[in-house]
Amino acid sequence: MLITIADVLTAEEVTQACTILDAAEWVDGKVTAGYQAQAVKENLQLPEGHPATVKLGEMVLAALARSPLFMSAALPLKVFPPMFNRYTGGGHFGTHVDTAIRALASSGQRIRTDVSATLFLTPPDQYEGGELLVEDVYGLHSVKLTAGHMVLYPSTSLHRVTPVTRGARVSSFFWIQSMIRTDGDRTLLYDLDTAIQQLAKESPGNPIGVQLTGVYHNLLRRWAEM
Ligand code: NI
């Protein structure tokens, strides 16, 4: 499932992030790439543990915590601390699959990457190219979002970022270990939750809502890994 979440960050938060990131010292993005991805990755990143990474990462995590759509779609168990990247001057990231298990530099704690996230920080009219292309069973999806919006997609998918030929594309990227490992099961729960929310809106107090909520929680109880 590929899902867009609008307005994860407010306009003020986007401006604050861009101001800090414009002044930051970027390093070669190959530092966090696995062996295969290194060969096709050409962008810049802020180092893990850099004060700006930590400060803005906390802002992103706080924003995720207030997003019911993120909670419903990702069913997060652990969120890898958000990182930041910059593509400019033809920078791109060729086709790859994200590394399955990542260890935090700070604690060594390991996270399985189930869901990948890109939170766009640059308005799309300020750069050319830089589309995120995600392949799934239904074909190729091209994603280029308004600043402050985010896309979630399965970490199992092949994906790439096309060359940025004008301007610079800055975004936050990170991974989520979900309580629900497979994309198919997660999608079922998301669809069910969405239908329950819709029913509650259109038919408040409908007893069918209670039954369906019971089914949702009992499936989650059966499938969730903690
Ligand atoms: Ni990737």
Boltz pocket constraint, residues with backbone or C-beta under 6 A from the ligand:
constraints:
  - pocket:
      binder: B
      contacts: [[A, 96], [A, 97], [A, 98], [A, 159]]
      max_distance: 6.0
